[in-house]
Amino acid sequence: MRKNKLYRILLFLPVFLFLVSCGNKKQGEDKEKDRSGKIIIETGELAAVNSQSFVLPRYGRYWYEMRIIGILEHGTIVNKGDSILQLDPTEIKKFIIDRESNLETELATLQKLRVDQNNTINEQESRVKNEVASFDLKKIELDASRFESDRFRKIKELEFEQAKITLAKEKRKLELNHIVNANDFKIQEIKVRQIENEIKDAYNILPNLTLYTPISGVFQVARNYRTNTLVKVGDNIYPGNNLANVPELKWMKVNTFINENDFLKIKRGQKVAVRLDAMPKLVFEGEIAYIGKLCHLRDQKSRQKVFDVEVNILEPDERLKPGMTVSCEFLEND
């Protein structure tokens, strides 16, 4: 009986080994096919090809924050040229009123300075004329003293030299007054011009407090980095803070990645089959538009290294929305 069992085992053992080897061979062929990279599938997320971000600019050098007094609802469909956000103009209008008052004061100061300088110059010119007359007189007296005694002539010479020095001094004062007055007048003109420019710049800012979208799309409100909530009416926003985004919905792309082992198996222009997770049976034709140059970890918890890839959807479709999850099948090149 035992001999019969042993005989059966020896009889079926080669058949069993043959089947196992065939299975291993098939499994090895499947693994080799996976490693060949002919079929590569990766997940990704839809994004708009054209998207406009609205970051608060610096309005002049006097305003370090702006308050929101109007904003569209998150998710509103907007058309090109629509107003999407309004900033409070109160502080800028107060600034304009204050500067216009200062401008009137500085203009009055400029006019008074002109009158005072003219009076000063007229007085200085009168002194110069008096000194010229005194100089001429002393010169005549000196010429007439040539027949007088040496002592008398010496006195006249000294008086003439004194008149000469005084005249030169008054002329120098007049010359310096012209220079000083010109500089003082220029400084006052600069003050006036500076205030005028500040008023002009402030008036130019007012129309820019209403933000308009340059493209059509869906309005997405950004988050306030201090409160981690959506930006809303009443929030004070600082220059450089993101206010909102408007992605254009017509042309979409997929932000995905490729494993470092498959990096050399794809190229720009390669066709990609894109499937929405919400509609897996529907296929959208895509094309690789960008392949990253740097390799990085897929995420902080993963040890997998990947390259960033962007895939453009070749045909617009209203069912494609930013943020939707998709799978990308990188098709084999012909």
C-alpha positions in Angstrom: 0.0 0.0 0.0 2.8 2.3 0.9 4.6 1.4 -2.3 1.5 2.5 -4.3 1.3 5.9 -2.5 5.1 6.5 -3.1 4.6 5.5 -6.7 1.8 8.0 -7.2 3.8 10.8 -5.5 6.8 10.2 -7.8 4.5 10.1 -10.7 2.8 13.5 -10.1 5.9 15.3 -8.7 7.3 16.2 -12.2 3.9 17.5 -13.3 3.6 19.6 -10.1 7.1 21.0 -10.6 6.4 21.8 -14.2 3.2 23.8 -13.3 5.0 25.7 -10.5 7.8 26.7 -12.9 5.3 27.8 -15.5 3.6 30.0 -13.0 6.8 31.5 -11.8 7.8 32.2 -15.4 4.5 33.9 -16.1 4.8 36.0 -12.9 8.3 37.0 -13.8 7.2 38.0 -17.3 4.4 40.2 -15.7 7.0 41.8 -13.4 9.3 42.4 -16.3 6.4 44.1 -18.2 5.8 46.3 -15.2 9.4 47.2 -15.1 9.5 47.9 -18.8 7.3 51.0 -18.1 5.0 50.5 -21.1 2.0 51.2 -18.8 2.6 53.9 -16.2 -0.4 55.2 -14.2 -0.1 58.0 -11.6 -2.6 60.1 -9.7 -2.9 63.9 -10.0 -5.0 67.0 -9.5 -6.7 69.3 -12.0 -5.6 72.9 -12.2 -6.3 75.8 -14.5 -3.7 76.5 -17.2 -4.3 80.2 -16.8 -4.9 81.5 -13.3 -4.8 85.1 -12.0 -3.7 85.7 -8.4 -4.6 89.0 -6.6 -1.9 90.0 -4.1 -2.3 93.3 -2.2 0.3 95.8 -3.6 1.9 98.6 -1.6 -0.2 101.7 -2.1 2.4 104.5 -1.5 4.6 104.8 1.5 2.1 105.9 4.1 -0.4 102.9 4.1 0.9 99.6 5.6 -2.5 97.9 5.7 -5.8 98.2 3.8 -9.3 97.2 5.0 -11.7 95.2 2.8 -15.2 96.7 2.5 -16.5 94.5 -0.3 -15.7 91.1 -1.8 -17.5 88.6 -4.0 -18.7 85.2 -2.5 -16.3 82.3 -2.8 -17.0 80.3 -5.9 -18.8 83.1 -7.9 -18.4 82.8 -11.7 -16.9 86.0 -13.0 -16.4 87.4 -16.5 -13.4 89.5 -17.7 -13.6 93.0 -16.3 -15.9 92.2 -13.4 -15.1 93.9 -10.1 -14.3 91.4 -7.4 -13.0 93.3 -4.4 -13.2 96.8 -2.9 -10.7 98.3 -0.4 -11.5 101.1 2.0 -10.5 104.6 0.6 -11.2 106.5 3.9 -7.6 106.9 5.0 -6.4 108.0 1.6 -9.2 110.6 1.4 -8.2 111.9 4.8 -4.6 112.1 3.6 -5.6 114.1 0.5 -7.6 116.6 2.6 -4.6 117.0 5.0 -2.1 117.4 2.2 -4.3 119.9 0.3 -4.4 122.0 3.5 -0.6 121.8 3.8 -0.3 122.7 0.1 -2.2 126.0 0.7 0.1 126.8 3.6 3.2 126.1 1.7 2.1 128.1 -1.3 1.4 131.1 0.9 4.8 130.6 2.4 6.3 130.5 -1.0 4.6 133.8 -2.0 5.7 135.5 1.2 9.2 134.2 0.7 9.3 135.8 -2.7 8.1 139.2 -1.4 10.6 139.1 1.5 13.5 138.2 -0.7 12.7 141.0 -3.1 12.6 143.5 -0.3 15.9 142.2 1.1 17.5 142.4 -2.3 16.2 145.9 -2.8 17.6 147.0 0.5 20.9 145.4 -0.2 21.1 147.0 -3.6 20.3 150.4 -2.0 23.2 149.9 0.4 25.5 149.0 -2.5 24.5 152.2 -4.3 25.2 154.2 -1.2 28.6 152.6 -0.9 29.3 153.2 -4.5 28.5 156.9 -4.0 30.7 157.0 -0.9 33.5 155.3 -2.8 33.3 157.8 -5.6 33.3 160.6 -3.1 36.3 159.3 -1.3 38.1 158.8 -4.6 37.4 162.5 -5.6 38.7 163.6 -2.2 41.8 161.5 -2.6 42.5 163.1 -5.9 42.0 166.6 -4.5 44.3 165.9 -1.6 47.4 165.6 -3.8 48.1 169.3 -3.1 47.6 168.9 0.6 50.1 167.9 3.3 51.3 164.3 3.5 49.4 163.7 6.7 46.1 164.9 5.2 46.7 162.9 2.0 47.5 159.8 4.1 44.1 160.2 5.9 42.3 160.4 2.6 44.1 157.3 1.3 43.0 155.4 4.4 39.4 156.6 4.0 39.4 155.6 0.3 40.7 152.1 1.2 38.0 151.8 3.8 35.3 152.9 1.3 36.8 150.4 -1.2 36.6 147.6 1.3 33.1 148.5 2.5 31.9 148.6 -1.1 33.4 145.2 -1.9 31.8 143.8 1.3 28.4 145.1 0.3 28.7 143.7 -3.2 29.7 140.4 -1.8 26.7 140.4 0.6 24.4 141.2 -2.4 25.9 138.3 -4.4 25.6 135.9 -1.4 22.0 137.0 -0.8 21.1 136.2 -4.4 22.6 132.7 -3.9 21.0 132.1 -0.5 17.6 133.4 -1.7 17.7 131.2 -4.8 18.4 128.1 -2.6 15.7 129.0 -0.1 13.2 129.6 -2.9 14.2 126.3 -4.5 13.8 124.4 -1.2 10.3 125.9 -0.7 9.4 125.0 -4.3 10.5 121.4 -3.7 8.3 121.2 -0.6 5.4 122.5 -2.7 6.1 120.1 -5.5 6.5 117.2 -3.1 3.1 117.8 -1.6 1.5 118.2 -5.1 3.0 114.9 -6.1 1.7 113.2 -3.0 -1.8 114.5 -3.6 -1.6 113.4 -7.3 -0.4 109.9 -6.3 -3.1 109.6 -3.7 -5.8 110.5 -6.2 -4.3 108.0 -8.6 -4.6 105.3 -5.9 -8.3 105.7 -5.4 -9.4 104.0 -8.7 -7.0 101.1 -7.9 -8.8 100.3 -4.7 -11.4 98.5 -6.8 -9.9 95.2 -8.1 -11.1 93.8 -11.5 -10.4 90.4 -12.9 -8.6 90.4 -16.3 -9.9 86.9 -17.1 -13.1 85.0 -16.8 -13.3 82.1 -14.4 -14.4 81.2 -10.9 -13.6 83.5 -8.0 -11.7 81.8 -5.1 -11.2 83.7 -1.9 -7.8 83.3 -0.3 -7.3 82.5 3.4 -6.2 85.1 5.9 -2.9 83.8 7.2 -3.5 85.2 10.7 -6.9 83.7 11.3 -6.7 80.8 8.8 -10.2 81.7 7.6 -11.4 83.0 4.2 -10.7 86.7 3.7 -13.9 88.6 4.5 -15.3 92.2 4.7 -13.6 94.0 7.6 -10.3 92.2 7.5 -7.2 94.3 7.5 -4.8 93.1 4.8 -1.1 93.9 4.5 1.0 94.3 1.3 2.0 91.0 -0.1 -0.9 89.1 1.3 -2.9 87.0 -1.2 -6.5 88.2 -1.5 -8.0 85.8 -4.1 -7.5 83.8 -7.2 -9.4 83.5 -10.5 -8.6 80.3 -12.5 -9.8 80.2 -16.0 -12.0 77.2 -16.5 -11.7 76.6 -20.2 -8.2 75.1 -20.4 -7.2 72.7 -17.7 -4.0 70.8 -16.8 -3.0 68.0 -14.5 -0.4 68.5 -11.8 1.1 65.0 -11.3 4.4 63.3 -11.0 6.5 60.4 -12.3 8.6 57.9 -10.3 12.3 58.4 -10.6 12.6 54.9 -12.1 10.3 55.9 -15.0 11.7 59.4 -15.5 13.5 58.4 -18.8 10.5 56.6 -20.2 8.4 59.8 -20.8 9.0 63.0 -22.8 7.3 66.2 -23.6 4.5 65.9 -26.2 3.8 62.3 -25.1 0.1 61.4 -25.1 -1.7 60.8 -21.7 -5.1 59.3 -21.0 -6.7 61.2 -18.2 -9.6 59.8 -16.1 -11.6 61.6 -13.5 -12.0 59.6 -10.3 -15.6 60.8 -10.3 -16.1 59.4 -13.9 -13.5 56.7 -14.4 -15.0 55.4 -17.6 -14.6 58.8 -19.3 -11.2 59.4 -20.9 -9.8 62.8 -21.7 -6.9 63.2 -24.1 -3.8 64.9 -22.6 -0.3 65.7 -23.5 2.9 66.1 -21.4 3.7 69.8 -21.4 6.4 70.0 -18.7 8.7 67.6 -16.9 10.5 68.7 -13.7 14.3 68.9 -13.6 14.7 68.2 -9.9 13.8 65.0 -8.0 12.1 65.2 -4.6 10.2 63.1 -2.1 6.6 62.5 -3.1 5.5 63.7 0.4 7.0 64.1 3.8 5.8 60.6 4.9 7.1 58.8 1.8 10.5 57.7 0.8 9.5 57.5 -2.9 11.4 60.0 -5.2 9.5 61.6 -8.0 9.7 64.3 -10.7 6.9 66.9 -11.2 4.9 66.6 -14.4 2.3 68.8 -16.0 -0.2 67.4 -18.5 -2.3 69.7 -20.6 -5.9 68.6 -21.5 -6.2 69.0 -25.2 -9.9 69.7 -25.4 -12.0 72.0 -23.1 -14.8 70.4 -21.1 -17.2 72.0 -18.6 -17.0 68.9 -16.4 -13.4 69.5 -15.6 -12.9 71.7 -12.5 -9.8 72.7 -10.6 -9.0 70.5 -7.6 -10.6 67.3 -9.0 -8.6 64.1 -8.6 -7.6 62.2 -11.7 -5.4 59.3 -12.8 -3.0 59.7 -15.7 -2.0 56.8 -17.9 1.1 57.6 -19.8 0.7 55.9 -23.2 3.5 54.1 -24.9 5.2 56.0 -27.7 4.8 54.5 -31.1 
